[in-house]
Amino acid sequence: VNLKEDVREIKIELVDLKETVHELVTAIDKLAKAVDDLRVEYSAMAMQLTRHEKWIQQIAGKLGIKLEY
């Protein structure tokens, strides 16, 4: 086995390693975006739920209904 072949093999392995790292970074970026999208959606839903709870309390108060917790 000569040195040129060893160097060539190492270069090929490095190229493969770079491709793998690039694919992993891309996958992590997609996952991070999905998590952020879910966080935004959850926040919007939580705000809507809070608003609905307030409305229900207001309606119950106007109708003279005591709501149990």
C-alpha positions as CSV (number, residue, x, y, z in Angstrom):
1,V,0.0,0.0,0.0
2,N,1.5,3.3,-1.0
3,L,1.2,6.7,0.5
4,K,-0.7,8.2,-2.5
5,E,-3.4,5.6,-2.2
6,D,-3.7,6.2,1.6
7,V,-4.1,9.9,1.0
8,R,-6.7,9.3,-1.7
9,E,-8.7,7.1,0.6
10,I,-8.5,9.6,3.4
11,K,-9.7,12.4,1.0
12,I,-12.7,10.2,-0.1
13,E,-13.6,9.5,3.5
14,L,-13.4,13.2,4.3
15,V,-15.7,14.0,1.5
16,D,-18.1,11.4,2.7
17,L,-17.9,12.8,6.2
18,K,-18.5,16.3,5.0
19,E,-21.6,15.1,3.2
20,T,-22.9,13.3,6.3
21,V,-22.3,16.3,8.5
22,H,-24.1,18.6,6.0
23,E,-27.1,16.2,5.9
24,L,-27.2,16.2,9.7
25,V,-27.1,20.0,9.9
26,T,-29.9,20.2,7.4
27,A,-32.0,17.7,9.3
28,I,-31.4,19.6,12.6
29,D,-32.3,22.9,10.9
30,K,-35.6,21.3,9.7
31,L,-36.3,19.9,13.1
32,A,-35.6,23.2,14.8
33,K,-38.0,25.0,12.4
34,A,-40.7,22.4,13.1
35,V,-40.3,22.9,16.9
36,D,-40.4,26.6,16.5
37,D,-43.6,26.4,14.3
38,L,-45.2,24.2,17.0
39,R,-44.2,26.7,19.7
40,V,-45.8,29.5,17.8
41,E,-49.0,27.5,17.2
42,Y,-49.2,26.4,20.8
43,S,-48.9,30.1,21.9
44,A,-51.7,31.1,19.6
45,M,-53.9,28.3,20.9
46,A,-53.2,29.1,24.5
47,M,-54.2,32.8,23.9
48,Q,-57.4,31.6,22.2
49,L,-58.2,29.3,25.1
50,T,-57.6,32.1,27.6
51,R,-59.9,34.4,25.6
52,H,-62.6,31.7,25.4
53,E,-62.4,31.1,29.2
54,K,-62.8,34.8,29.8
55,W,-65.9,34.9,27.5
56,I,-67.4,31.9,29.3
57,Q,-66.9,33.6,32.6
58,Q,-68.5,36.8,31.3
59,I,-71.5,34.9,29.9
60,A,-72.0,32.9,33.1
61,G,-71.8,36.2,35.2
62,K,-74.4,37.9,33.0
63,L,-76.7,34.8,33.2
64,G,-76.2,34.5,37.0
65,I,-74.6,31.0,36.7
66,K,-72.0,30.0,39.1
67,L,-69.4,27.8,37.4
68,E,-67.7,25.0,39.4
69,Y,-64.0,24.4,39.1
